[in-house]
Amino acid sequence: MTDEYDDGRTYFDIEIEGRSADTEIWLADDAGHLVQKEVGTLRSSLIPGDYVVEFGLGTTCYPIHLRDHVELTQREIEAGPSCARPKVRLLDE
């Protein structure tokens, strides 16, 4: 089941459990913009799309393709492929 909000967009729940209670979890969109940072466990509702996660700022990036509700652990994510950190693109003013 998906969640739809007043803006008409669909959101999916995402939960990422870090290896320990003090693990920093950094989640960014595929354009490199920070979406959320949590310690220990990250819980959020996001629009479908492509994201990257790092377990500590400046560490290896891993892709997250959010197409449904997901519950992942750091071990599961790190067992998969890594990816390049997206470069932040700024809009012209």
VENKAMO-V215982 format. One record per pair of residues at least 6 apart in sequence whose ideal C-beta (glycine too) atoms are under 8 Angstrom apart, sorted by sequence separation. I is the first residue (numbers start at 0). GAP is how many residues later the second one is. D is the distance in Angstrom with one decimal. If there is no record, write none. Layout:
I;GAP;D + I;GAP;D
This chain:
3;6;5.4 + 4;6;6.3 + 17;6;7.7 + 27;6;5.3 + 28;6;5.7 + 35;6;6.2 + 53;6;6.8 + 63;6;7.7 + 2;7;7.0 + 3;7;7.4 + 17;7;5.4 + 26;7;7.6 + 27;7;5.8 + 53;7;5.5 + 1;8;4.8 + 2;8;4.8 + 25;8;6.9 + 26;8;4.8 + 35;8;5.5 + 52;8;7.2 + 53;8;7.5 + 63;8;7.7 + 1;9;7.2 + 2;9;7.5 + 15;9;5.5 + 26;9;4.9 + 34;9;7.5 + 51;9;4.5 + 52;9;5.3 + 1;10;6.5 + 2;10;7.5 + 26;10;7.3 + 51;10;6.6 + 15;11;7.4 + 25;11;5.2 + 34;11;7.0 + 51;11;5.9 + 52;11;5.6 + 24;12;6.9 + 50;12;7.5 + 51;12;6.7 + 13;13;8.0 + 23;13;6.7 + 24;13;5.1 + 49;13;6.6 + 50;13;4.3 + 63;13;7.6 + 23;14;7.9 + 24;14;7.2 + 49;14;7.3 + 50;14;7.9 + 23;15;5.7 + 24;15;7.8 + 26;15;6.1 + 49;15;5.7 + 50;15;6.1 + 61;15;4.9 + 22;16;6.8 + 24;16;7.6 + 34;16;6.7 + 49;16;7.5 + 61;16;6.8 + 21;17;6.1 + 22;17;6.2 + 24;17;4.4 + 26;17;7.3 + 48;17;5.9 + 62;17;7.8 + 20;18;7.5 + 21;18;6.8 + 47;18;5.5 + 59;18;7.8 + 61;18;6.4 + 62;18;6.9 + 20;19;4.5 + 29;19;6.8 + 46;19;8.0 + 47;19;5.6 + 54;19;5.6 + 61;19;7.3 + 19;20;7.4 + 28;20;6.7 + 29;20;4.1 + 31;20;7.9 + 45;20;5.9 + 61;20;5.6 + 62;20;4.6 + 17;21;7.5 + 28;21;7.5 + 29;21;6.5 + 60;21;6.2 + 61;21;6.5 + 17;22;5.4 + 28;22;5.8 + 29;22;6.8 + 59;22;4.9 + 60;22;5.2 + 16;23;7.9 + 17;23;6.5 + 27;23;6.6 + 28;23;7.9 + 54;23;7.5 + 60;23;6.8 + 16;24;5.3 + 17;24;7.8 + 26;24;5.8 + 27;24;5.2 + 52;24;6.3 + 60;24;4.8 + 15;25;7.0 + 26;25;7.5 + 27;25;7.8 + 60;25;7.9 + 14;26;6.8 + 15;26;4.5 + 26;26;5.3 + 27;26;7.9 + 14;27;6.9 + 25;27;6.7 + 13;28;7.3 + 14;28;5.0 + 24;28;6.5 + 25;28;4.5 + 13;29;7.4 + 24;29;7.8 + 25;29;7.8 + 12;30;7.5 + 13;30;5.4 + 24;30;6.2 + 25;30;7.6 + 12;31;7.5 + 13;31;7.5 + 23;31;6.8 + 25;31;5.6 + 51;31;6.2 + 53;31;7.8 + 12;32;5.4 + 13;32;5.9 + 22;32;5.6 + 23;32;5.1 + 11;33;6.8 + 22;33;7.5 + 23;33;6.7 + 51;33;6.9 + 10;34;4.3 + 11;34;6.3 + 51;34;6.3 + 10;35;6.2 + 11;35;7.8 + 10;36;5.9 + 11;36;6.2 + 18;36;7.2 + 9;37;6.9 + 15;37;6.4 + 17;37;6.4 + 26;37;7.5 + 8;38;5.3 + 9;38;6.5 + 2;42;6.3 + 24;49;7.8 + 13;50;7.4 + 22;51;6.5 + 13;52;6.1 + 31;53;6.9 + 11;54;5.6 + 16;54;7.6 + 18;54;7.9 + 31;54;3.7 + 11;55;7.4 + 13;55;7.5 + 14;55;7.2 + 16;55;7.2 + 18;55;4.6 + 30;55;5.9 + 31;55;5.9 + 32;55;6.6 + 11;56;5.9 + 12;56;4.6 + 13;56;5.4 + 14;56;4.6 + 15;56;5.2 + 16;56;4.7 + 17;56;5.1 + 18;56;6.9 + 29;56;5.6 + 31;56;4.0 + 11;57;5.1 + 12;57;7.6 + 14;57;7.2 + 15;57;7.5 + 16;57;6.7 + 28;57;7.8 + 30;57;6.8 + 31;57;7.3 + 11;58;7.2 + 13;58;7.8 + 15;58;7.1 + 27;58;6.9 + 30;58;5.7 + 15;61;7.1 + 1;67;8.0
